[in-house]
């Protein structure tokens, strides 16, 4: 059902026309057009009628409607059947909120990360959980000549990193089982956890200690100690970690460093407005 027959008038069609590029073809072209329709809808909170969208985008009403209904199915746009107006959908908010959260947490975490770097001498990472991975958001580098350097945007499976294990350990058991069913346990190094039973044992150890240890599970020659950061509901969404070469980070230091990293994670959680458990 289209909304072009609505009796409600609108002056928006007479506004500036933002014609959608017709470069490319197939899926890429459809995706480009859909994203540009979202940008158009975001220009005005009062919503648009289909005829206005078609006029402003330069697309036919049938093409615009096809793209909008596809976006509606994924909740990226919303159609009000009483007013025949299209709006940006709730899914856009959740995606945008995730980006905003990432930017905000980095801003709050950096002072804590710098202090932890200065007290430990090692590089400090901040990561966010996303689709079964830990995504590295930012790093405060060690001043040592030999140091671990992380690239923002780098992804690694949760089970293969200390940050990911800290997050998994703070999750409900059902969520951990869903992670295993969905993503499995791919090996990154000979030390990566590759059996579900071993992962459950490790997560139990992490819960008791309050921090996770990656002993060359993600990269040979590096050790990492991490603790989870929680949101206002007490749910883990990110982690902070201390990482350095095995020559400097000794097993005998795990407990002391782990307590320090956990304290830093708790400080970031508090600054973020999160709730500790």
N, C-alpha and C positions, 0 to 999 in steps of 0.2 A: 504493500500500500504506500503510495507516495503522498506528499503533502502539498502538491502544487495546486490543488483545487480549493485550498483553504480560502474563505472569504476575507480573512484578516489581511489588511494591507500592510505594506512595509516600504520604507524609503531606503532600505539598505541596498537594494539592487541598483540604486542610482549612485551609490558611492564609488570609491575607487575600485577599479577592476584589477584583480590579481590573477592573471591568467596562468594556468598550470602548464609547465613545460611538457612538450610532447616528445622529448628525446627518448631514445631507447624503445624497448618493446617488451611485451610479456609481463612476467612477474615483477621485474625491476621497475618497469613503468608504472604498474598498478601500485606497487609499494610507494614509489615516489609521489604519485597522485594522492594516495591515502594520507601520507604524512603532511602533504601540503594542505589537504582539507582540514586536518587537525589544527594546523597553524592558523588557518582562516577562522575556524570556530573559536580558537583561543583569543582572537582579537576583540570579541564582544561577549560579555557575560549574559546578555539578554537573549541570545540564541538567534538562529537563522532559519528562514523557510527554505525549502528545497530550491525554489525558483531563484532566490537570492544567492544561494550557494553556487548554483549553476552559472548565474550571470557573473559573479565575482571570480569564479575559477576558470571560466571559459570552457567548461565541460558541458556535455549534454545532460539534461535532467536524468536520463536513464543511467548514464555512466556514474554520475555523482551519487544517485540513489543506491546503485549496486555497491559502490565503495562504502557508503555510509552504513548500509545494513550489515556489511561484513564487519566493520568496526564496532557496530552496536552489539553484535554477537559476542565480541570480546570485551565489551563494556568500556571501550575507548571513547565511544560517543553515546549519547542518550537522546531518544526521540520522545517528546511529550505529545501524546496523541490528542490531548485536549486542545492544545494551542498550535499543533503542527509545526513545532519549532525543534530544531536540532541544537544540542549543546555538547560541550566536552564532557566525557564520561568519567566515572569514578576511577577507572583503571589508570587514567592519565594522572590522577592525583597520587595514587599509590606509587607509580613509577617516579613521578617527580619528587615525592616525599623521600624515596630511597636515595635519590641523588642529593637532596638537601641534607639528609641525615649523614651521608658520607662526608659532605663538605663541613658540616657542623662538628662532627666527631673529630675530624682532623684538626680543626681549629682549637677545640678544647684539649685534645690530647697532646699537642706539640710541647707545651711547657713541661708537662709531666715526663714526656719522652726525653726531652733534653736533660732534665735532672737525672733520669735513670742512666742515660748515656754517660754523663759526667761522673757519676758515682761508680759505674761498672767498667767504663772504658770500652764497652762493646756497642755495636750497632743496635738500634731499637726499631722494630717494625710495628705498624698498625695495619690490621686487616679486617675486612668485612666479609661475612658469609654470603654467598650468592650461588644458587643452583648447584649445591653439592661441592662447591669450591670455596677456598679462601682467596679473596682478591686483595692484593697488597695495595694499600691506599697511599701510604707515605712512609718514609724512613728518616731517622736521624742517624747519620753515619758516624761510626767510630772514628777517632782521630789517629788510630793505629795505622801503620803502613800496611799491614796485612789485616784486612777487614772484610766482612760480608757486605755486599752491596746489593740491594733489592730494587727492582724497577717497578714503579707504580703501574698498576694494571696487570701485573703478573698474576696468574692463577695457578693454584695447585689443589689437588683433592684434599678434602678436610682430613681424612684419616692419615694422610702422609705428611702432615705438618703439626708442629706443637700448637700453633694457633687454632688449627682445625680441630685437633683432639680436645683442646680446652673447651671449644664450643660444643662439640659432640657430648662431652662429659656433662655439660650443663643442660643438655636437652633431655626431654622425656624419653623413656625407653622405646616407646612406640615410634617416635621420630627417628631414633637411631636405627631401628629395624627398617623403617621406610628408606632411610639413606642407603642401607646395605642392599635392599632390593632394587633400588633405582640406579645406584652408581657403582656398586661392587667395590672391590679393593685392588685396583690396579697398582702394580709395583713401580716405584720410581727409582729405588736403589735396592741393593741386596738386603738392606735393613728395614725396608718398608713393611708395615703390617699387612699380611696377605690372607690371614684367616680370621673369620668372624669371631671365633672363640678367643683368639688373642686380642682382638680389638676390644671385646667386652671386658677382658681382664685389665687391659691398659686403662680403659675409661674408669673402671673402678678404682684403680690406683690414683688416677688424676683427681677423682672426687675426694678421696681421702686426703691427698696432699694439698689440694687447692691450686695446683699448677700442673702443666704438661711438659714433658721433655721429648724433644726430637733428637735422637742420637744417630745422626747421619741417615735418617729415614727419607729426607727430601733431597739432600745433596751430600755427597761424600766429602768428608773433611770439615763439616760444619755441625755444631750442636746448637740447639735452640730451646729456650725455656719460655713458656707462655701462660697467660691467664686470661679468662674470658671477661668481656665487658657486657653489661646487661642493660636492658631498657627499663622503662617505667613499670613494666609488668614482671620484672625479674627474669625476662627471657634473654638468652645470649644472642647477640647479633654480630659481635666483633671480638677482637682480641688484640692484646699487645704482647710483643715477644722481644726477648734479648737473644741475639745471635752472634756467634763468633766461631773461630777455628777451634778444632778439638785440642790443639796444643795449649790453648789458654783456658778454655772452659772444661774443668775437670769434674768427674763424677762426684768427687768429695765436696764440690761447691754447689751441687744441685739444690740442696735444701735451703742454704742461705740465699742463693740467687732467686730460687723459686718464691721464697717469702717476700723478697723485695719486689719481684715482678707482680706478684699477686697484690701487694699493697698499691702499686702503681695502677693496676687495672681497677681496683676498687676506688681509687681517687678519681679516675676518669669516669667511672660509672656514676659516682656522686655528682661530678661536675655536669654530666649529661642529664641528670635528673632521674637516673636509673635506680632500681631497687635491688639491694644485695639480698641474697638468700642465706 
